[in-house]
Amino acid sequence: MQMPDGLPTEIDLSRPSAARVYDYFLGGAHNFDIDRQLAEQIAAMTPNLPATMRAGREFLRRAVRVLLDAGVDQFLDIGSGIPTVGNVHEVAQAANPKARVIYVDIDPVAVAHSRELLAGNELTGVIHADLREPGRILAEARRLALLDFDRPLGILLAGVVHFVPDTYRPADILATLRAAAAPGSHLVISHSTFEDQPQEMLDAQRLSARTATEISLRSRAEITGFFGDWTILDPGVVHMELWRPDSPSEVAADAQRFGAFGGVARNDRPAD
């Protein structure tokens, strides 16, 4: 298959990509026919899915602003996806021009477009890596020398942990990331769930098996466990739209319709 200009030749355009499907739902331009076909099939089963994707992005933006207010000025965004309007570095650097961000993604298209978008921004970096290799992510982040791991860090895992099946021990992966973060660091997670969901939503989620990154739906209790012994901030692990909305009027009566929980926790352990 002929590759579009500027994209890595190893990209498999015969199989849809979760990152590119997500980009399509957010109104992005970095997706292909194979991705749009799957996206339309999913949307036919769950018409509110594009709104769900946007709700996830809005949750992330609110969480980043909360971290900025807490004095966090550096972020490790794992599973960042393909660049769209309102990325973490745009939100962070609008409030603090010195904020630093490293983006991490497994998808070569997401990485290629991120590097293109961020060219010339010396306070950002991009790593092509898999969440299932947290040690490698941390090593490469240190090699880039953009983040100071002796200072509070924002670890962002928005809509990515559910792509790690239980066989890869996601709790251990999260523990490795938490152990590398200094006191005062924050962990942001949003994660798809089977709780409070109609059957058609569950069926649509299972279509992710057609991508290289199948979704594992988990309970609120399982998702809460990923924060370990860190202090979970109010209002806890809740449906994304309920997490510190900008205005109560923005919260619909059926906030559970988005099928994902979100939460933020802080590392209150004393320094060694």
N, C-alpha and C positions, 0 to 999 in steps of 0.2 A: 504493500500500500504506500502511495506517495505521502511523504511526511510534509506537513506545513513548514514553511521557512522558519528557522530559528528554534525548532524543537528537537530534543534529543532523538536520535534514530532508534533507541531501544524502547520507545513507547509502543505499547501494544494497542493498536487502534481497532483490533478485532473484539475487544472486550471492554465493556463500560467501566468507567472509573468513578468511585464514590465521590472523590474530590470534584470531578468535572460535572457529575450530576448535581452536586450541591451548588456549584457555580451557576449552572443553568437555572436552578430554582431561585437563586438570588439575583437573576437578571444579568449575569456576567456573559462574556463573549468567548471564554476560553473552554469550549466544549465542542464535541464532535457529534455526528449523526448517531453513532452507537449510544452515546450518553443521552442524547435527547429522546431517543426511542424508549429507553428504559425509564427516563424521567416522566414521559407522557403516560406510560403504562402505570407507573406508581400514582401519578396525579389523578388518573381516571378512577383509581380505587379509593384515593384519599384526597378529595379536592382541596382540603385546607393545608396540604403539605407545604406549598410555597410559603404560606403564612407561618408555619412551624419553623421553617428554615430562618425566616426573618426574625422570629421570636428568639431563636437561639443566638443570632448575631446581636440583637438588642440586649439580651442578658449579658453577653460578653462585654459589650460596651459599658453597661452600667457597672459591672464588676470592676473593670479597669479603672473607671472613675473613682470608685470606692478605694481601690488600692492607692491611687494617686493622692487622694485626700489623706490617706494614712502615711504618706511619705515615701511610698515605694516608687522608685524611678527607673527600674530595670525589670525586663520581662522576658521570660522564656516561653514562647507560644508554640506548643507541640501539637501537631495536627492542624496547622494554620490554614491549609487549603490554598486555593487559588486567590490571588489578590482581588478584592472588591472594594467598593467605596466604603470608608469607615473602618479600615484596618486598624489593628492595635497601635501601630506606630503613629498613625494619624491622630487617633484619640489621645494617646499619651503625649505626643510632642506638641499638640495644640495646647495642652495644659502646662507642660514642662518641656521646653525646647531641648533640654539636655537629656531627656529620657532615652534609654537604650532598649532595643528590642532585637531578639534573635528569633527568627521563624524556623520551624522544623516541620518537614512533611515528607511522607514516603512517596508521594506521587511526583514523577519527574516533570510533568507539565506544571504542577503547582510550583515546584522549585525553579524551573526555567523562567516562568512569568514573574515570580517573586524577585529573582535576581535582576530581571529587566526593569521592573518597577522601581527597585530600590537602588539602582545604579546612581552613585553620587551621594547617597545618604550614608555618611560615615558612622552614624549612630545605630545602624541596623546591620544585621547579617542574616544569612540563610544557610541552613544545613539540610542536606538530603539524607534523612535517616528514618528509622522505624522506631516507634514507641516501644516495641518489644526489646529494644537494645538500649536501655536507659544509660548504661555505662558509657556506651559510645557517644550518645547525645551529650552527656556531661563532659566527656573528654574533648569533643569537638567544640563545644561552647567555650571551654576554657582556652582552647587553642586560638579561637578567634579574639580572645582578650577584650571582649566588649563588656562582659558582665563581671562584677566583683562578687564572688560567692561568699565573701566574708561580710557582706552587707545584705539587708533584706531584699528578697527577690520575689517577683510575682511569677508563679508557675501556672500557666494557663493550659487547661486540657478541656477545651470546649468541643463537645461532640466528637471525641476521639477514643476514649477508653472503651466505649461499646464496640469498637472494632477489634478489640483484643479478646479472643476466646479464653475461657477458663483454663484451657490446657497450657496457656502461656503465663498463668499465675499473675493476673493483673495487680493483685494486692501487693505482691512482692515488687513489681515494677514501680508502683506508687511509693512504696517504702524506700526504695533506692533514691528516687527523686527527692522525697522529703528529707532524707538523711543528708543530702548535699546542700540543703538550704539553711541559711543562718537564722537565728532568732529574729522575729519580726517579719519573716517571709510569709507569703500568702499562697494558698492553693485554690484555684478556681476549677470547678468541674461542672459540666453539663453532660447528661447521659440519658439515653433512651430507656424507657421502661415499659413493662407489660401491665403495670398497675393502672387501673381506672381506664383501660383502653378497650374500644370496641373491636370486634373480631376483624373487621375490614382493615383497621390500622395494623393489627398484628400480621395479617396476610401481606400487606404492603411492605412492612419491614422485612419480611422474609424474602422478598424479591432481591434484597441486597446480596443474597447468595450468588447472584449472577455477576457480581463484581468480585474483585480480588480481596475485598475487605468486607466480609459478612458481618452483620450487626448481631451482637449478643444483648438481648433485652434483660435488664436486671431490676431487682426490687429496690425500693427506697433504702431498706436496711443494708443491702449489699453496696449501694452507691455511697451511703454514709460511711461505711467501713473503709472506703478508699482514703478518707481524710485522716485515718489513724488516730493518734492521740492529740492532734492539733485542735485548737479551739474553734468550733464552728460558729460563725457569726450569725446574728439574727437576720432573717427569720428562720434559719435552719436550712435543711435540704427540702426544697419545695418545688412545686411546678414552676417552670422558668418564669412565667409571666408574673408570679406572685413574689419573686425575689426583688425587693426594693424598687417597685415601679416608680417611674418619674412622676406619675399622677395616678391616684386611685381610679380615676375615670377610665384609664387605659386598660384596666383589668376586667376581662370578661367574666361572666358568671361561670362559664365552663372552661376555666384556665387549664384544666387537665387535658383538653383536647389536643394540646401540642405533644403529648406523649413523652415528655422528658422532665427530669428533675434537674435543678441547679442548686449549687451551694458554694460557699466560700469559707475557708478556714485559715486561721493564723497560727504560726508557730510561736507558742508562748514558752517553749523550753528555755531555761537559762543557758547562757553561753558557757561552753566548756572552759 
